[in-house]
Amino acid sequence: MNRKRILLIVLAVVVIAAIAAVVATTVRGAAQSPPAAEEAAMRSAITTYELELEPFVPAKFYGRQLTIGPCITMLKTHVQRLHAVATSEGIWPTDIGWLYLAGIKRQVYELHGALPVSWSGRTASWLVVEGSGDRYVVRAAVRKTMHSATWDPAKKRLVRPGSISYTASTNEYMLERIDGTWKITHVVRNIDGSA
């Protein structure tokens, strides 16, 4: 064999090895997308979790003074709903403490006396980072909208409804299927630096 032929064979082998290495790395590093039903359940858990972090006044407390009794009831309900979609490791201590109630007071102030009465939201972005089976890491952003209204004591109903939509920031969530339910076990907040 002549030198040119040997050089071409060596070059072809190097190129094939480089392509194989790139393909192997891509395949090994790629996250397996969950089945559609599982992804929908994970999206629902993340959206529910994010909306539950936002303080609001439940309907049974409209027109009432938020004394210690109603506040404790609201806080217990809030914690129960968070635990339905997250483990204790997935919930920050500040998310279940008195700061949640302070958030209601702050929103009433910022809304000039109107009450935050509910939140709605949808997944604005979604990327499966890694995972398969019963454990996934995803990056997601939930676009949230706060719905507010003013309590009219004479009419005993809410009046002047309004809504405010907020920009979504991207967080990284670790989710695990626990007893058949997808739960958030860890959150890294604001990975896109938008908040």
mmCIF file of the C-alpha atoms, coordinates in Angstrom:
data_MODEL
# 
_entry.id   MODEL 
# 
loop_
_atom_site.group_PDB 
_atom_site.id 
_atom_site.type_symbol 
_atom_site.label_atom_id 
_atom_site.label_alt_id 
_atom_site.label_comp_id 
_atom_site.label_asym_id 
_atom_site.label_entity_id 
_atom_site.label_seq_id 
_atom_site.pdbx_PDB_ins_code 
_atom_site.Cartn_x 
_atom_site.Cartn_y 
_atom_site.Cartn_z 
_atom_site.occupancy 
_atom_site.B_iso_or_equiv 
_atom_site.pdbx_formal_charge 
_atom_site.auth_seq_id 
_atom_site.auth_comp_id 
_atom_site.auth_asym_id 
_atom_site.auth_atom_id 
_atom_site.pdbx_PDB_model_num 
ATOM 1   C CA . MET A 1 1   ? 0.000   0.000  0.000  1.00 0.00 ? 1   MET A CA 1 
ATOM 2   C CA . ASN A 1 2   ? 1.137   3.456  -0.659 1.00 0.00 ? 2   ASN A CA 1 
ATOM 3   C CA . ARG A 1 3   ? 1.284   6.262  1.849  1.00 0.00 ? 3   ARG A CA 1 
ATOM 4   C CA . LYS A 1 4   ? -1.710  8.146  0.464  1.00 0.00 ? 4   LYS A CA 1 
ATOM 5   C CA . ARG A 1 5   ? -3.966  5.132  0.816  1.00 0.00 ? 5   ARG A CA 1 
ATOM 6   C CA . ILE A 1 6   ? -2.852  4.481  4.422  1.00 0.00 ? 6   ILE A CA 1 
ATOM 7   C CA . LEU A 1 7   ? -3.331  8.155  5.281  1.00 0.00 ? 7   LEU A CA 1 
ATOM 8   C CA . LEU A 1 8   ? -6.887  8.109  3.838  1.00 0.00 ? 8   LEU A CA 1 
ATOM 9   C CA . ILE A 1 9   ? -7.768  4.950  5.781  1.00 0.00 ? 9   ILE A CA 1 
ATOM 10  C CA . VAL A 1 10  ? -6.420  6.422  9.036  1.00 0.00 ? 10  VAL A CA 1 
ATOM 11  C CA . LEU A 1 11  ? -8.269  9.685  8.383  1.00 0.00 ? 11  LEU A CA 1 
ATOM 12  C CA . ALA A 1 12  ? -11.532 7.814  7.647  1.00 0.00 ? 12  ALA A CA 1 
ATOM 13  C CA . VAL A 1 13  ? -11.185 5.786  10.867 1.00 0.00 ? 13  VAL A CA 1 
ATOM 14  C CA . VAL A 1 14  ? -10.579 8.971  12.913 1.00 0.00 ? 14  VAL A CA 1 
ATOM 15  C CA . VAL A 1 15  ? -13.619 10.707 11.370 1.00 0.00 ? 15  VAL A CA 1 
ATOM 16  C CA . ILE A 1 16  ? -15.836 7.652  11.983 1.00 0.00 ? 16  ILE A CA 1 
ATOM 17  C CA . ALA A 1 17  ? -14.608 7.402  15.595 1.00 0.00 ? 17  ALA A CA 1 
ATOM 18  C CA . ALA A 1 18  ? -15.295 11.120 16.171 1.00 0.00 ? 18  ALA A CA 1 
ATOM 19  C CA . ILE A 1 19  ? -18.810 10.833 14.760 1.00 0.00 ? 19  ILE A CA 1 
ATOM 20  C CA . ALA A 1 20  ? -19.480 7.723  16.876 1.00 0.00 ? 20  ALA A CA 1 
ATOM 21  C CA . ALA A 1 21  ? -18.262 9.534  20.003 1.00 0.00 ? 21  ALA A CA 1 
ATOM 22  C CA . VAL A 1 22  ? -20.539 12.519 19.336 1.00 0.00 ? 22  VAL A CA 1 
ATOM 23  C CA . VAL A 1 23  ? -23.552 10.261 18.707 1.00 0.00 ? 23  VAL A CA 1 
ATOM 24  C CA . ALA A 1 24  ? -22.842 8.183  21.828 1.00 0.00 ? 24  ALA A CA 1 
ATOM 25  C CA . THR A 1 25  ? -22.518 11.304 23.989 1.00 0.00 ? 25  THR A CA 1 
ATOM 26  C CA . THR A 1 26  ? -25.730 12.767 22.578 1.00 0.00 ? 26  THR A CA 1 
ATOM 27  C CA . VAL A 1 27  ? -27.690 9.555  23.113 1.00 0.00 ? 27  VAL A CA 1 
ATOM 28  C CA . ARG A 1 28  ? -26.285 8.983  26.600 1.00 0.00 ? 28  ARG A CA 1 
ATOM 29  C CA . GLY A 1 29  ? -26.936 12.600 27.687 1.00 0.00 ? 29  GLY A CA 1 
ATOM 30  C CA . ALA A 1 30  ? -30.425 12.889 26.207 1.00 0.00 ? 30  ALA A CA 1 
ATOM 31  C CA . ALA A 1 31  ? -33.293 12.722 28.643 1.00 0.00 ? 31  ALA A CA 1 
ATOM 32  C CA . GLN A 1 32  ? -36.044 10.290 27.908 1.00 0.00 ? 32  GLN A CA 1 
ATOM 33  C CA . SER A 1 33  ? -39.339 12.128 27.519 1.00 0.00 ? 33  SER A CA 1 
ATOM 34  C CA . PRO A 1 34  ? -42.072 10.712 29.710 1.00 0.00 ? 34  PRO A CA 1 
ATOM 35  C CA . PRO A 1 35  ? -45.265 9.321  28.180 1.00 0.00 ? 35  PRO A CA 1 
ATOM 36  C CA . ALA A 1 36  ? -47.887 12.007 27.469 1.00 0.00 ? 36  ALA A CA 1 
ATOM 37  C CA . ALA A 1 37  ? -50.095 11.095 30.448 1.00 0.00 ? 37  ALA A CA 1 
ATOM 38  C CA . GLU A 1 38  ? -47.122 11.179 32.837 1.00 0.00 ? 38  GLU A CA 1 
ATOM 39  C CA . GLU A 1 39  ? -45.922 14.510 31.445 1.00 0.00 ? 39  GLU A CA 1 
ATOM 40  C CA . ALA A 1 40  ? -49.413 15.962 31.890 1.00 0.00 ? 40  ALA A CA 1 
ATOM 41  C CA . ALA A 1 41  ? -49.432 14.785 35.526 1.00 0.00 ? 41  ALA A CA 1 
ATOM 42  C CA . MET A 1 42  ? -45.986 16.322 36.125 1.00 0.00 ? 42  MET A CA 1 
ATOM 43  C CA . ARG A 1 43  ? -47.023 19.618 34.527 1.00 0.00 ? 43  ARG A CA 1 
ATOM 44  C CA . SER A 1 44  ? -50.138 19.637 36.703 1.00 0.00 ? 44  SER A CA 1 
ATOM 45  C CA . ALA A 1 45  ? -48.083 19.015 39.866 1.00 0.00 ? 45  ALA A CA 1 
ATOM 46  C CA . ILE A 1 46  ? -45.700 21.870 39.031 1.00 0.00 ? 46  ILE A CA 1 
ATOM 47  C CA . THR A 1 47  ? -48.511 24.282 38.136 1.00 0.00 ? 47  THR A CA 1 
ATOM 48  C CA . THR A 1 48  ? -50.467 23.375 41.289 1.00 0.00 ? 48  THR A CA 1 
ATOM 49  C CA . TYR A 1 49  ? -47.317 23.788 43.394 1.00 0.00 ? 49  TYR A CA 1 
ATOM 50  C CA . GLU A 1 50  ? -46.488 27.205 41.943 1.00 0.00 ? 50  GLU A CA 1 
ATOM 51  C CA . LEU A 1 51  ? -50.064 28.477 42.284 1.00 0.00 ? 51  LEU A CA 1 
ATOM 52  C CA . GLU A 1 52  ? -50.321 27.200 45.851 1.00 0.00 ? 52  GLU A CA 1 
ATOM 53  C CA . LEU A 1 53  ? -47.290 29.293 46.808 1.00 0.00 ? 53  LEU A CA 1 
ATOM 54  C CA . GLU A 1 54  ? -49.253 32.427 45.947 1.00 0.00 ? 54  GLU A CA 1 
ATOM 55  C CA . PRO A 1 55  ? -51.335 33.811 48.815 1.00 0.00 ? 55  PRO A CA 1 
ATOM 56  C CA . PHE A 1 56  ? -55.068 34.376 48.403 1.00 0.00 ? 56  PHE A CA 1 
ATOM 57  C CA . VAL A 1 57  ? -58.144 34.745 50.583 1.00 0.00 ? 57  VAL A CA 1 
ATOM 58  C CA . PRO A 1 58  ? -60.514 31.727 50.420 1.00 0.00 ? 58  PRO A CA 1 
ATOM 59  C CA . ALA A 1 59  ? -64.196 32.467 49.769 1.00 0.00 ? 59  ALA A CA 1 
ATOM 60  C CA . LYS A 1 60  ? -65.329 31.513 53.276 1.00 0.00 ? 60  LYS A CA 1 
ATOM 61  C CA . PHE A 1 61  ? -63.241 34.367 54.684 1.00 0.00 ? 61  PHE A CA 1 
ATOM 62  C CA . TYR A 1 62  ? -64.554 37.183 52.460 1.00 0.00 ? 62  TYR A CA 1 
ATOM 63  C CA . GLY A 1 63  ? -65.796 40.041 54.614 1.00 0.00 ? 63  GLY A CA 1 
ATOM 64  C CA . ARG A 1 64  ? -64.314 38.585 57.809 1.00 0.00 ? 64  ARG A CA 1 
ATOM 65  C CA . GLN A 1 65  ? -61.513 39.921 59.953 1.00 0.00 ? 65  GLN A CA 1 
ATOM 66  C CA . LEU A 1 66  ? -58.445 37.774 59.486 1.00 0.00 ? 66  LEU A CA 1 
ATOM 67  C CA . THR A 1 67  ? -57.877 37.062 63.150 1.00 0.00 ? 67  THR A CA 1 
ATOM 68  C CA . ILE A 1 68  ? -55.668 34.272 64.451 1.00 0.00 ? 68  ILE A CA 1 
ATOM 69  C CA . GLY A 1 69  ? -58.345 31.552 63.965 1.00 0.00 ? 69  GLY A CA 1 
ATOM 70  C CA . PRO A 1 70  ? -58.984 32.127 60.241 1.00 0.00 ? 70  PRO A CA 1 
ATOM 71  C CA . CYS A 1 71  ? -55.256 32.651 59.667 1.00 0.00 ? 71  CYS A CA 1 
ATOM 72  C CA . ILE A 1 72  ? -54.372 29.296 61.239 1.00 0.00 ? 72  ILE A CA 1 
ATOM 73  C CA . THR A 1 73  ? -57.113 27.600 59.190 1.00 0.00 ? 73  THR A CA 1 
ATOM 74  C CA . MET A 1 74  ? -55.805 29.188 55.977 1.00 0.00 ? 74  MET A CA 1 
ATOM 75  C CA . LEU A 1 75  ? -52.239 28.184 56.815 1.00 0.00 ? 75  LEU A CA 1 
ATOM 76  C CA . LYS A 1 76  ? -53.197 24.557 57.589 1.00 0.00 ? 76  LYS A CA 1 
ATOM 77  C CA . THR A 1 77  ? -55.128 24.265 54.313 1.00 0.00 ? 77  THR A CA 1 
ATOM 78  C CA . HIS A 1 78  ? -52.232 25.818 52.417 1.00 0.00 ? 78  HIS A CA 1 
ATOM 79  C CA . VAL A 1 79  ? -49.726 23.344 53.906 1.00 0.00 ? 79  VAL A CA 1 
ATOM 80  C CA . GLN A 1 80  ? -52.024 20.374 53.175 1.00 0.00 ? 80  GLN A CA 1 
ATOM 81  C CA . ARG A 1 81  ? -52.385 21.427 49.541 1.00 0.00 ? 81  ARG A CA 1 
ATOM 82  C CA . LEU A 1 82  ? -48.623 21.874 49.173 1.00 0.00 ? 82  LEU A CA 1 
ATOM 83  C CA . HIS A 1 83  ? -47.998 18.410 50.622 1.00 0.00 ? 83  HIS A CA 1 
ATOM 84  C CA . ALA A 1 84  ? -50.380 16.963 48.022 1.00 0.00 ? 84  ALA A CA 1 
ATOM 85  C CA . VAL A 1 85  ? -47.888 17.903 45.261 1.00 0.00 ? 85  VAL A CA 1 
ATOM 86  C CA . ALA A 1 86  ? -44.524 18.118 47.057 1.00 0.00 ? 86  ALA A CA 1 
ATOM 87  C CA . THR A 1 87  ? -42.507 16.263 49.655 1.00 0.00 ? 87  THR A CA 1 
ATOM 88  C CA . SER A 1 88  ? -41.148 18.057 52.717 1.00 0.00 ? 88  SER A CA 1 
ATOM 89  C CA . GLU A 1 89  ? -37.788 18.344 50.912 1.00 0.00 ? 89  GLU A CA 1 
ATOM 90  C CA . GLY A 1 90  ? -39.532 20.121 48.006 1.00 0.00 ? 90  GLY A CA 1 
ATOM 91  C CA . ILE A 1 91  ? -41.122 22.773 50.212 1.00 0.00 ? 91  ILE A CA 1 
ATOM 92  C CA . TRP A 1 92  ? -39.091 25.677 51.519 1.00 0.00 ? 92  TRP A CA 1 
ATOM 93  C CA . PRO A 1 93  ? -39.781 26.589 55.167 1.00 0.00 ? 93  PRO A CA 1 
ATOM 94  C CA . THR A 1 94  ? -40.713 30.141 54.122 1.00 0.00 ? 94  THR A CA 1 
ATOM 95  C CA . ASP A 1 95  ? -43.411 28.711 51.837 1.00 0.00 ? 95  ASP A CA 1 
ATOM 96  C CA . ILE A 1 96  ? -45.419 27.302 54.738 1.00 0.00 ? 96  ILE A CA 1 
ATOM 97  C CA . GLY A 1 97  ? -44.861 29.877 57.444 1.00 0.00 ? 97  GLY A CA 1 
ATOM 98  C CA . TRP A 1 98  ? -46.363 33.155 58.459 1.00 0.00 ? 98  TRP A CA 1 
ATOM 99  C CA . LEU A 1 99  ? -44.809 34.817 55.414 1.00 0.00 ? 99  LEU A CA 1 
ATOM 100 C CA . TYR A 1 100 ? -47.618 33.245 53.373 1.00 0.00 ? 100 TYR A CA 1 
ATOM 101 C CA . LEU A 1 101 ? -50.150 35.208 55.462 1.00 0.00 ? 101 LEU A CA 1 
ATOM 102 C CA . ALA A 1 102 ? -48.010 38.334 55.317 1.00 0.00 ? 102 ALA A CA 1 
ATOM 103 C CA . GLY A 1 103 ? -48.205 37.976 51.534 1.00 0.00 ? 103 GLY A CA 1 
ATOM 104 C CA . ILE A 1 104 ? -51.993 38.302 51.704 1.00 0.00 ? 104 ILE A CA 1 
ATOM 105 C CA . LYS A 1 105 ? -51.709 41.500 53.726 1.00 0.00 ? 105 LYS A CA 1 
ATOM 106 C CA . ARG A 1 106 ? -49.158 42.905 51.300 1.00 0.00 ? 106 ARG A CA 1 
ATOM 107 C CA . GLN A 1 107 ? -51.323 42.082 48.284 1.00 0.00 ? 107 GLN A CA 1 
ATOM 108 C CA . VAL A 1 108 ? -54.396 43.697 49.863 1.00 0.00 ? 108 VAL A CA 1 
ATOM 109 C CA . TYR A 1 109 ? -52.268 46.798 50.415 1.00 0.00 ? 109 TYR A CA 1 
ATOM 110 C CA . GLU A 1 110 ? -50.896 46.766 46.848 1.00 0.00 ? 110 GLU A CA 1 
ATOM 111 C CA . LEU A 1 111 ? -54.392 46.154 45.447 1.00 0.00 ? 111 LEU A CA 1 
ATOM 112 C CA . HIS A 1 112 ? -55.724 49.167 47.418 1.00 0.00 ? 112 HIS A CA 1 
ATOM 113 C CA . GLY A 1 113 ? -58.055 47.089 49.555 1.00 0.00 ? 113 GLY A CA 1 
ATOM 114 C CA . ALA A 1 114 ? -59.042 44.478 46.971 1.00 0.00 ? 114 ALA A CA 1 
ATOM 115 C CA . LEU A 1 115 ? -58.613 40.831 47.925 1.00 0.00 ? 115 LEU A CA 1 
ATOM 116 C CA . PRO A 1 116 ? -56.483 38.310 46.057 1.00 0.00 ? 116 PRO A CA 1 
ATOM 117 C CA . VAL A 1 117 ? -59.269 35.732 45.528 1.00 0.00 ? 117 VAL A CA 1 
ATOM 118 C CA . SER A 1 118 ? -57.639 33.122 43.285 1.00 0.00 ? 118 SER A CA 1 
ATOM 119 C CA . TRP A 1 119 ? -54.766 32.310 40.975 1.00 0.00 ? 119 TRP A CA 1 
ATOM 120 C CA . SER A 1 120 ? -54.663 30.597 37.616 1.00 0.00 ? 120 SER A CA 1 
ATOM 121 C CA . GLY A 1 121 ? -51.690 29.513 35.576 1.00 0.00 ? 121 GLY A CA 1 
ATOM 122 C CA . ARG A 1 122 ? -50.304 27.515 32.734 1.00 0.00 ? 122 ARG A CA 1 
ATOM 123 C CA . THR A 1 123 ? -46.951 26.018 31.876 1.00 0.00 ? 123 THR A CA 1 
ATOM 124 C CA . ALA A 1 124 ? -45.159 28.571 29.688 1.00 0.00 ? 124 ALA A CA 1 
ATOM 125 C CA . SER A 1 125 ? -42.045 26.488 29.029 1.00 0.00 ? 125 SER A CA 1 
ATOM 126 C CA . TRP A 1 126 ? -41.038 22.867 29.583 1.00 0.00 ? 126 TRP A CA 1 
ATOM 127 C CA . LEU A 1 127 ? -37.765 21.003 29.116 1.00 0.00 ? 127 LEU A CA 1 
ATOM 128 C CA . VAL A 1 128 ? -36.960 17.521 30.375 1.00 0.00 ? 128 VAL A CA 1 
ATOM 129 C CA . VAL A 1 129 ? -33.357 17.734 31.566 1.00 0.00 ? 129 VAL A CA 1 
ATOM 130 C CA . GLU A 1 130 ? -32.889 14.149 32.684 1.00 0.00 ? 130 GLU A CA 1 
ATOM 131 C CA . GLY A 1 131 ? -34.753 11.172 33.961 1.00 0.00 ? 131 GLY A CA 1 
ATOM 132 C CA . SER A 1 132 ? -36.784 8.119  33.228 1.00 0.00 ? 132 SER A CA 1 
ATOM 133 C CA . GLY A 1 133 ? -39.237 5.862  35.005 1.00 0.00 ? 133 GLY A CA 1 
ATOM 134 C CA . ASP A 1 134 ? -40.191 7.322  38.401 1.00 0.00 ? 134 ASP A CA 1 
ATOM 135 C CA . ARG A 1 135 ? -37.761 10.261 38.551 1.00 0.00 ? 135 ARG A CA 1 
ATOM 136 C CA . TYR A 1 136 ? -37.335 13.290 36.287 1.00 0.00 ? 136 TYR A CA 1 
ATOM 137 C CA . VAL A 1 137 ? -35.639 16.672 36.388 1.00 0.00 ? 137 VAL A CA 1 
ATOM 138 C CA . VAL A 1 138 ? -37.402 19.334 34.340 1.00 0.00 ? 138 VAL A CA 1 
ATOM 139 C CA . ARG A 1 139 ? -37.006 23.038 33.735 1.00 0.00 ? 139 ARG A CA 1 
ATOM 140 C CA . ALA A 1 140 ? -40.342 24.756 33.605 1.00 0.00 ? 140 ALA A CA 1 
ATOM 141 C CA . ALA A 1 141 ? -41.905 28.169 33.883 1.00 0.00 ? 141 ALA A CA 1 
ATOM 142 C CA . VAL A 1 142 ? -45.474 28.757 35.041 1.00 0.00 ? 142 VAL A CA 1 
ATOM 143 C CA . ARG A 1 143 ? -47.183 31.947 33.890 1.00 0.00 ? 143 ARG A CA 1 
ATOM 144 C CA . LYS A 1 144 ? -49.430 33.029 36.764 1.00 0.00 ? 144 LYS A CA 1 
ATOM 145 C CA . THR A 1 145 ? -52.440 35.330 36.872 1.00 0.00 ? 145 THR A CA 1 
ATOM 146 C CA . MET A 1 146 ? -53.835 36.730 40.104 1.00 0.00 ? 146 MET A CA 1 
ATOM 147 C CA . HIS A 1 147 ? -57.574 37.357 40.225 1.00 0.00 ? 147 HIS A CA 1 
ATOM 148 C CA . SER A 1 148 ? -58.766 39.991 42.669 1.00 0.00 ? 148 SER A CA 1 
ATOM 149 C CA . ALA A 1 149 ? -61.964 41.703 43.698 1.00 0.00 ? 149 ALA A CA 1 
ATOM 150 C CA . THR A 1 150 ? -63.291 44.016 46.384 1.00 0.00 ? 150 THR A CA 1 
ATOM 151 C CA . TRP A 1 151 ? -65.703 42.796 49.046 1.00 0.00 ? 151 TRP A CA 1 
ATOM 152 C CA . ASP A 1 152 ? -68.872 44.875 49.229 1.00 0.00 ? 152 ASP A CA 1 
ATOM 153 C CA . PRO A 1 153 ? -70.277 44.376 52.758 1.00 0.00 ? 153 PRO A CA 1 
ATOM 154 C CA . ALA A 1 154 ? -73.653 45.925 51.855 1.00 0.00 ? 154 ALA A CA 1 
ATOM 155 C CA . LYS A 1 155 ? -74.184 43.565 48.926 1.00 0.00 ? 155 LYS A CA 1 
ATOM 156 C CA . LYS A 1 156 ? -72.297 40.702 50.636 1.00 0.00 ? 156 LYS A CA 1 
ATOM 157 C CA . ARG A 1 157 ? -70.468 39.829 47.448 1.00 0.00 ? 157 ARG A CA 1 
ATOM 158 C CA . LEU A 1 158 ? -67.322 40.574 45.497 1.00 0.00 ? 158 LEU A CA 1 
ATOM 159 C CA . VAL A 1 159 ? -67.350 43.560 43.155 1.00 0.00 ? 159 VAL A CA 1 
ATOM 160 C CA . ARG A 1 160 ? -64.876 45.153 40.730 1.00 0.00 ? 160 ARG A CA 1 
ATOM 161 C CA . PRO A 1 161 ? -63.047 41.992 39.649 1.00 0.00 ? 161 PRO A CA 1 
ATOM 162 C CA . GLY A 1 162 ? -59.621 42.330 38.113 1.00 0.00 ? 162 GLY A CA 1 
ATOM 163 C CA . SER A 1 163 ? -56.662 40.249 36.973 1.00 0.00 ? 163 SER A CA 1 
ATOM 164 C CA . ILE A 1 164 ? -52.917 40.760 36.858 1.00 0.00 ? 164 ILE A CA 1 
ATOM 165 C CA . SER A 1 165 ? -50.621 38.453 34.876 1.00 0.00 ? 165 SER A CA 1 
ATOM 166 C CA . TYR A 1 166 ? -47.011 37.988 35.881 1.00 0.00 ? 166 TYR A CA 1 
ATOM 167 C CA . THR A 1 167 ? -43.896 37.088 33.915 1.00 0.00 ? 167 THR A CA 1 
ATOM 168 C CA . ALA A 1 168 ? -42.874 33.472 34.366 1.00 0.00 ? 168 ALA A CA 1 
ATOM 169 C CA . SER A 1 169 ? -39.405 32.630 35.657 1.00 0.00 ? 169 SER A CA 1 
ATOM 170 C CA . THR A 1 170 ? -37.807 29.284 34.922 1.00 0.00 ? 170 THR A CA 1 
ATOM 171 C CA . ASN A 1 171 ? -37.192 26.903 37.798 1.00 0.00 ? 171 ASN A CA 1 
ATOM 172 C CA . GLU A 1 172 ? -35.670 23.438 37.872 1.00 0.00 ? 172 GLU A CA 1 
ATOM 173 C CA . TYR A 1 173 ? -37.835 20.774 39.510 1.00 0.00 ? 173 TYR A CA 1 
ATOM 174 C CA . MET A 1 174 ? -36.972 17.266 40.560 1.00 0.00 ? 174 MET A CA 1 
ATOM 175 C CA . LEU A 1 175 ? -40.098 15.108 40.467 1.00 0.00 ? 175 LEU A CA 1 
ATOM 176 C CA . GLU A 1 176 ? -40.581 11.571 41.743 1.00 0.00 ? 176 GLU A CA 1 
ATOM 177 C CA . ARG A 1 177 ? -43.545 9.276  41.484 1.00 0.00 ? 177 ARG A CA 1 
ATOM 178 C CA . ILE A 1 178 ? -44.460 8.438  45.082 1.00 0.00 ? 178 ILE A CA 1 
ATOM 179 C CA . ASP A 1 179 ? -47.368 6.052  45.671 1.00 0.00 ? 179 ASP A CA 1 
ATOM 180 C CA . GLY A 1 180 ? -48.536 6.677  42.102 1.00 0.00 ? 180 GLY A CA 1 
ATOM 181 C CA . THR A 1 181 ? -48.506 10.489 42.398 1.00 0.00 ? 181 THR A CA 1 
ATOM 182 C CA . TRP A 1 182 ? -45.917 12.847 40.921 1.00 0.00 ? 182 TRP A CA 1 
ATOM 183 C CA . LYS A 1 183 ? -44.421 15.003 43.677 1.00 0.00 ? 183 LYS A CA 1 
ATOM 184 C CA . ILE A 1 184 ? -41.814 17.718 43.656 1.00 0.00 ? 184 ILE A CA 1 
ATOM 185 C CA . THR A 1 185 ? -38.826 16.693 45.764 1.00 0.00 ? 185 THR A CA 1 
ATOM 186 C CA . HIS A 1 186 ? -36.477 19.592 45.055 1.00 0.00 ? 186 HIS A CA 1 
ATOM 187 C CA . VAL A 1 187 ? -36.664 23.032 43.431 1.00 0.00 ? 187 VAL A CA 1 
ATOM 188 C CA . VAL A 1 188 ? -33.920 25.337 42.180 1.00 0.00 ? 188 VAL A CA 1 
ATOM 189 C CA . ARG A 1 189 ? -35.537 28.737 41.748 1.00 0.00 ? 189 ARG A CA 1 
ATOM 190 C CA . ASN A 1 190 ? -35.028 31.318 39.034 1.00 0.00 ? 190 ASN A CA 1 
ATOM 191 C CA . ILE A 1 191 ? -32.392 29.561 36.954 1.00 0.00 ? 191 ILE A CA 1 
ATOM 192 C CA . ASP A 1 192 ? -32.916 32.009 34.102 1.00 0.00 ? 192 ASP A CA 1 
ATOM 193 C CA . GLY A 1 193 ? -32.288 35.073 36.280 1.00 0.00 ? 193 GLY A CA 1 
ATOM 194 C CA . SER A 1 194 ? -35.581 36.730 35.292 1.00 0.00 ? 194 SER A CA 1 
ATOM 195 C CA . ALA A 1 195 ? -37.101 37.384 38.710 1.00 0.00 ? 195 ALA A CA 1 
# 
